[in-house]
Amino acid sequence: MSLSTGNVVQFEIASRPAACRRCDLGGICEALRRGADGARRGGAVQRGKLLFRQGELFKGLFVVRSGSVKTSTNATDGVEQVVRFHMPGEVLGLDGLCGDVYHATATALEMASFCRISSEELDQLLTRNPEAARELLGLAGRELVAEQGRLALVGQRAADARLAAFLLGLSREYARRGYSSTEFNLSMSRQDIANYLALAVETVSRLFTQFCQAGLLDVERRRVRILDIDGLRALLGGGQRQSVASS
């Protein structure tokens, strides 16, 4: 049975799908399943629609099951800053644990489905299950490390190194979750990538072209194939390969 509520079509997930094996919230979710009825609530949202908005009251955690989602913040002048891109298995909404409001907006980059743990379920679980509390702290710590890495990347790296690091980060995440590390879709736009890396969109487009010309990548629309992963790594430390931006 499904229920349409605003942007989201909600439903219950009766079985344990293969996607659960890649879920960052697996232990917490399993603890909930051992509770009252063991039901897992989920939903789906169309591209461009919101799971939650910056400033909304915290209503729970979301885990991407399929598709991809970006989180972004908006300053008082309305300027958007992309904070992170989330792929299947990743958790959304951890920032809502601070002050009981979401501090970012979550937008589907394509048709996306998700699981949801409500704030009430989370409170009950963390009260009775110290292991789940430690797991949640670990996830929050990972979010902090990821943001520190992004700030270091945009503050200290040349433009080509930023894009190389971004692609290598995606490669590692896909590999960690059992997907191909060298061939994947970029569901985010060039504009979103540029925003995330603090670059002009023209610079990002030019660098993709230069990476292809240098034999690092093969790009067809949003499909990316990494041809020379060592060449991308060399850009990060000024290694053997000359910077493509100066070639």
N, C-alpha and C positions, 0 to 999 in steps of 0.2 A: 504494500500500500504506500502511496506517495502523497505528499501534501505540498502544494505550492505556497510559499510565503515570501512575498516580495521578489527579490532577485533569485532566491534559492528554492530548488525543489528538494524537499526533505523526505527521507525514507529510513526504514530499519534494515540493517544488514544481518541476515539470519545466519550466515555461515562465515567461516574464516577463510577469506580469499588469499591467493598467493601474495598479494600486495602487502599483507600483514608481516611477512618475513622481512620486509625492507623498512618497517616502520620504526621511527625513533621513539615512539611512545608505546612500544609493544608491551613492556612489562607493566606499565600503568593500566593499559587497556585490558590485559589479561586479568589483572587484579579486579577490575570492575566486572568482568564477565563472571567471576566467581561470586559476585554479589547477588542482588535480588533476582532479576530475571535474565541477566546475562545479555540483554539486548545491546546492540551497538547502533547508535544513531549516525546517519550519514546524510549527505546531500550532494547536489550538483548545481553548478552555476555556469552561465554562458560567458563567453569571452567579453571582457570589458565590464562585467558586473562585479559588485562588491560582496565580500564575505562579511566584512565589518569596516567601519569608518573611524578614523582618528577622532577621539573625544567621546565615542560611544561607551556606555557602561559595559564592563567586562561580562561576557555571557558564556565563556568557556574557551577551551583550546580546540584547535582544528588541526587535522593532519591531512596533507594532500595525498589522495589515493591514486589519482591519475591527472594528467595535465600539469599545468604550472601556474604559479601565482607570484605576483610581486607585492612587496610591502613598500610603502612610501610615506613620507611625511610632507605636510604643507605648512610653510611659514605663514605669518600673519599677512604677508603681501601676496599669498597665493602661489608662491613658487614651489614646485614639487621637487623633492629629493628622493630618489630611489634608494632604499635602504638595503634590500636584498631580493634575490630571486629564489623561489622555493620550488623544489621538484618533488616527485612522489616519495613519501616517507618522512618528509620534513614537517615540523610543527610550526603552527602559526598562533600568535596571540599571547606568547609568554610575557610580552611587555604589559599586558593587561593585569598581571599580578601586582604591578606597582600602581597603587592608587585606585584600583578597581575600574580603570578605564583603559581603552586601547590608545596607545600613543602613536600608532601608524594606521594607515588604510591598506587593506588587503584586496587586490584587484586580480581577477582571473585573466591570464594572458592568452588563454584558449579555453575551450570547454574543459572544466575541471570538476572532479568529484572529490569528496573529503569525508572523513569521519569527524565526529564532534563529541567532546566530553564536556558536559555542562559545568558551570561553576559550582553548582550544588553537589554534583557527583564528585568533583575534584576536592571540595572541602571535606566531604565525608571520608573519602579515600585517604587523604593525607593525614587526617586525624588518627586513623586506625592502622596505617601502614607506613612505618618509617622507611622501608626500602623504597616505596614509591616516592616519598619526599626527597630522598637522596637522588633518585633518578631524575626527578624534575630539576633539582639544583644543578645536576650535571648538564642538562639540556640548556638551562639558563646560562651556565658558564660557557658553553659552546657558542651561544649567540653572542656573548660578550667578546670572545676571542675572534669570532668572524668579523665583528664590527671594528675591532682594533686592527685586524689585518687589512680591512678596506681603507681605513684612515691612513695607515702606513703606506699602502699602495699608492693612493692618490697624492700623498704628500711628498713622497721621496722618489718616485719612479718616473722615468721618461714615458711619453705617450705609448710607444711601441711595447715597452715593458709592461705597462698597465694592461694592455689588451692581451698580451701573451699570458700574463698571470691570471687574467680572467678566464681564458680558454683552458689553461691548465687546471684551474680550480674546478671548472665544470667537468673536465676529464676525470679528475680524482673522485668527484662525487658520484658520477655515473658508474665508475668502476666499483666503488664501495657498495653500491646498491645492486650490483650484478648486471649492469648494462654495458654496452660497448663504451670504451674509454676514448675511442678515436673517431667515432661517427655518431653524430647526434643532431637534433634540431635545436635551433635557437628560437624559442617561442617569443622571446622579447624583441622589441624593435631596435633598430640602430639608435634611435633617439633615447630609448631607455638605457641601453648599454652606455651611451655617451654620458648620460646623466649620472649613472652609477659610478663611472670612472672619472668624472669631473673633466670631461673632454668635450670639444665641439663635435656635433654629429658629422660634420664634413671630415674631421680628423679620423673618426672611427671608420667611415666609409673608405677613406684613402688608405688607411692601414690594412683593412681587409684586402684591398686590391694589391697592395705591396706584399702582404704575406703570401698571397696566391702567386704572384710573380716570382717571389723568392723560393717557391717550392715548399713552403711550410704548410699550406692549407689548400684544400679544394672546396670551393663554396658554390652551391647551386641554390639560389633563393635563400631559404633559411636552413638548408641542410649543410652542415659543416663536416668535413673529413680532415682529420689531422694527418698530414703526410710525414712530417718531420718533428716529432715531439722533442727530440734533443735540441733541435734548432730553436724551438720556442723557449726551452729552458735556458739556452745560452743567452737569450735576450735579457733574462732577469739579472744576470750577474756580469754582463759585459764580457761573456766568455768568448769562445772561438769565433762565433759568427758575428760579423759586423752588423750594427744596428740597421734595420731595414729603412728606418726613417732617414738615414743619411746615405743610403745606397742608390 
